[in-house]
Amino acid sequence: MKWFKYIKDYRLSLLVFFLVLILVLLFLLAFKVDVVLSFVIVFLFLFAICFHFIWDYRRKSKFYDRLQQNIDALDQKYLALETIEVPTFYEGERFYEMSYEMNKSMIENINQYRLQVIDFKDYIEMWIHEVKIPLSSLTLHMHNQKTPIDGTITNQLRRIDDCIEQVLYYVRCENAEKDYLIKPNSLQEMIHQVLVKNKDLLLESKIEVEVGELDKQVLTDRKWMEFILNQVINNSIKYQKKDGKDKIIISARQEKKDVTLSIEDHGIGILETDLPNVFQKSFTGQNGRIRAKSTGMGLYIAKSLCSKLGHTITIFSKPGQYTRVEITYTQDPFYAVVR
């Protein structure tokens, strides 16, 4: 709270006070009151006015400055009112009461919408689990057919399954930590599982996969990490070149206690202008115009899950040459004690 602006707000009152002060002085002099006594009276009157404004400014400034400091320090600004005491001046009391009522109403509305979102997410999860049953049955039925099945049908079923899985993980992403089981997992086994899941697509796309030394243990949640790796591998397949020379190279390196997994493809690459935005929600960039199937959600979910797991994911790319995704696993000693 600034003194100049405070005084400016009371400029009309101050003008009236000084006019009255001059009139009092003229009145005293007109009645031939001793000059010294007249000026003493005026001085006392002036002192009283100054004392009032200084005292009023200090108590209001203390309240509003404290409120501003608390607002600046909090991520959830609407909780600032809960961190201060009720002010001792009437204007502040009224402000506090009205703000408290507005805060209360806002929180009630937020809770109402939060419950609606939770109900909707629960319904989506239930729907996904229900729709997966006939989808799995249909896939199994097609595999058991003696006559060859059109590959287009198989691909479409695979796409539906991938989209459903992406929706499920997106719905769970906000509260994913409630379903985490952090423990040492074999990097080689997770990569193997993801490659097996995508083997048909890799064969159809004629993409060669080169796997390096992956005999390393990393602290992560296997289910969520396999989903992240599946998104990366799917992108490598989706954004392949059309000259039949695509290749995916998977390797890992140890840096002190951290392990960095690298997945590099020789696909169409990512434009330098698009690279900083690839983890943004629904961002598809130039490649999204080349590949119409792009949704821009895979890497967004992968980034969100990595952040919650305590991993870092970064992307390096050069258009027409390569795209390399690196996931770094920090070996937090906390989990070594907990498990």
N, C-alpha and C positions, 0 to 999 in steps of 0.2 A: 504494500500500500504506500503510495507516494504522497508526500506532504503537499507538494504543489497542486496536485489534482484534488486532494482533499479540500484544501483552502478554496480552490476554484469552484468546487461544488457548493461552497457556502458563501460565495461572493456577494449575493444579494443580502444575506443576513449581516455580513460584515459591513456592507455599505450602510444599512439601516443603523447598526450599532454606532458607527462613526458619526453619522448625521445626528443621532440622539446625543452623542457625547459632545458634539459642537454646540447643540442647542442647550444642553445643561450648563456648559461653560458660559455661554452668552447669558443665560438666565441668572447665573450666580453673579456675573459681572454687572448685570443690569440692576440687581438688588444691592449692589455695592458691598458684596461679600469680600472679605480680605482676599487679595490676589493669591497669596501663598496658599491660603486654605482652599481656594477654588481649584488651584492646580493640583493640590494634594488629593482632593475629591476626584478630579478627573483622572489623575494617575491611578488611584485605587480602582476606579471603574474600569480603566484600560487594563490594569493588571488582572482584574477578575475575568475580563473577556479573554485575554491571552491564556490565562490558566485553564479556563473552561475548554478552549479549543485544543490546547496541547494535551490536556488530560483525556479528552474525548478521542483525539487522534491516536494516542498511545494505546488505549484499550481496544479500539477497533482495529488498529494496525496489528496488534498482537494476535487477535483472532484470525483475521483474514490472511496474514502472512503465514501463520501456522497451517491454515487450511490449504493454501497454495503449495507449501512445502510437502504436505502429505499427498496432495494430488500428483505432484511431480514424482514422488517416490514410489507411487503405487502403479502397478500394471492395470489393475481393475479400478479405474478412477472413481467409480460410483461408490466404492467402499470408504472414501476419504471422510465422509461425514461420521462414520463409526469410530474414527480415530481421534476425534477432538471433543472437548468438553462443551457443554451448553454455554454460550456467551452470557456475560453479565449485563449487557445493555439491551434495551427493548427491541431495537431494530434488528440486532443480531439474533435475539430469541425468535422473532417472527420469521426471519430468514431460515433459521435452523429448523423450526417446526414445519414450514412449507417444503423445504428441501427434503426433510425426512419423509413426509407424506408422498412426495413425488418419487423418491428413491424406493419406498415401499411398493408403490404401484408398479414401478418399472420392474422390480425384482419378481413380483407376482406374475407379471406378464411374461417375463423371460422364462420363469419356471413352467408356466403353462405351455409355452412353445417348445421348451426342452422336452417336456413329457410327450408332446405330440410327435416330436422328432424321434424319441426313443421308441414309441409305439410303432411308428412307421418303419424304423430300422428293424425292429423285432419281426414285423410282418414280412419285410423283404427277406430276412434271413430264413424265416419259415418257408416262404415261397421258393427260395433257391433250393433248400433241401428237398422240398416236394418235387420240384421240376427235375432235379438231378436223378431221381429214381427212374422215371420213364426214359430219360436220356441215356442212362447207363444200360438199361434193358435193351433199348434200341441198338446201341453200339455193340453190345454183346451178341445180339441177334444177328447183326450184319456180319460179325466176325465168324459166326458159326455157319453161315451160308456156304453151301458147297459150290454154288456157281459164283463167278467173280462179280463183285459189286462195283458199280460205277464209282471211280475215285472222287468225282465231284461231290457225291453224297457223303462220303467219308470225310472229306475236307470240311464240308459245311457243318457236319456234326461236331468235328473237332473245334471249329470256330465258335459254335454255340457254347460248347463246354468251356472254352477259354474265356468267353465273354461273361458267362455266368460266374465263373471263378473270380474274375476281376471285379465284378459287382460285389460279390461276397466279401472280398478282402477290402474293398473300398468302404463298405458299410462298417466293417469292424475296425477300420484303420484308426478312428478317433480314440477308441478305448482298447487298442490292441494289446497294451501292456498287461491287461487283466488275463490274457490268454497266453502269456509268454512262459516258456520253460527254458531258461538260460542254462546251458551246460556245454561241456566240450563236445564238439561234433566234428566228424571227419569231413574235411573239405572235398576229398576225393569221392566219398560216398554221395554227398549232396550233388556234386556235378554229374556223377554217373546217373543218379536218379532222374535228373532234369533232362539229360541227353537221351535216356531211354524213353522218357515221355514224348520227346520230340523226334524220335528216330525216323518215323514214317515221313514227317515233313522234311527232315534233313535229306533223306534219300530221294524224295520227289524233287527237291530243289537242287540236288546234286552238289551239296555243299560239303566240303571236306572239313573234318574236325580234327585238330591237332591238340592233344592234351599233354601238357608237360608234367613235371613233378608236383603232385598235389598232396603228398603224404604229410598233411599238417592238420593239427587240431585247432579249432577256433571256438571261442565262446559265443554262442548264438542260439537262437531258437530255430530248430531244423525246419519245421513246417513253414514258418514265415520266410525263412531265408530261401527255401526252395522255390517259393512263389516269386521272390525278387529275382532269383537267377533265371527262372522261367521267362519273366518279362524281358530280361536282357537278351536271352537266347532267341526269343521270338522276334525281337527287334532286329537282331542280326540276320535272321532268316527273311523277315519281311522286307528289309531294305537292301536286299542283295542286288548285284549287277545282273545283267542279262547275257553276259558273255560266257557263262559257265566256268568262271575262274575264281569263284568265291571260296573263301576259306575262313574258318573260325579257329583262332589260336587261344587256348586257355592255359594260363600258367599262374604260379604264385611265388611270392618272394617274402623272405623273413627280414624284418627291419627291427632289430632289438627284440622287443616283446610283441610287436605288432606284425600281423600277417596281411599282405595285400594281394587280393585276387585280381587277376587281369583277364578280361575277355575281349579279344580284339577280332574284328571282322574286316574283310576287304571289300565292303559294300560301297554304296553310293556316297557315304559320308554325310556330314552335317555342315551346312554353311556356317562361316565364322560369326555372322550376325545372329544366327539362330541358336548358337551354342549356349549362351548365357541363360536362355529361356527354356531349355529342354525339360527342366523339372517343374515348370509351371503347369498348373491345372489346365487341361484341355488344349495345351499349346501343341500345334502340329507343324508349324513352319512351312518351309518350302517343300520338305519331303512329304508333308501331308497333302500337298497338291499333286505330287507325283504318285503317291500311294494312297488311293481313296479310302482304304480300310483303316487308316490311322485315326485314333481317337484322342491321343494326347494324354491319356490317363495312366498308362502303364508305368512310365518313369515317375510321374507324380506320386503314385502310390508307393513305388519302390523307394523313393527319396523319403517319404513320410515314415515308412516302416524302418528304414535304416536309421533315421534320427532317433526313433523310439528304442531301437535295439542298441544304440550307442555306436553304430558304425558310420563311416563316411563313404559316400559314393560320388565319384567324379567322372566326367566324360571328356575325352580328348578326341579330336577328329580333324581330318583334312578331306575336303570334298573330293570325291572320285578316287580316294586312296585307302583310307581306313577310318574306323571308329573304335576307340578303346574305352571300355568301361572298367574302372578300378573301384573295388570295394575293400576298405581297410578295416580289419577287425582288431580292436584294441583289447589286449588281454588284461582286463580289469581284475586286480587281485581280490576284490570284494567277493566275486563269485567263487573263488577258490576256497574261501572261508565258509561261505553259505552252504555250498553243496556238501 
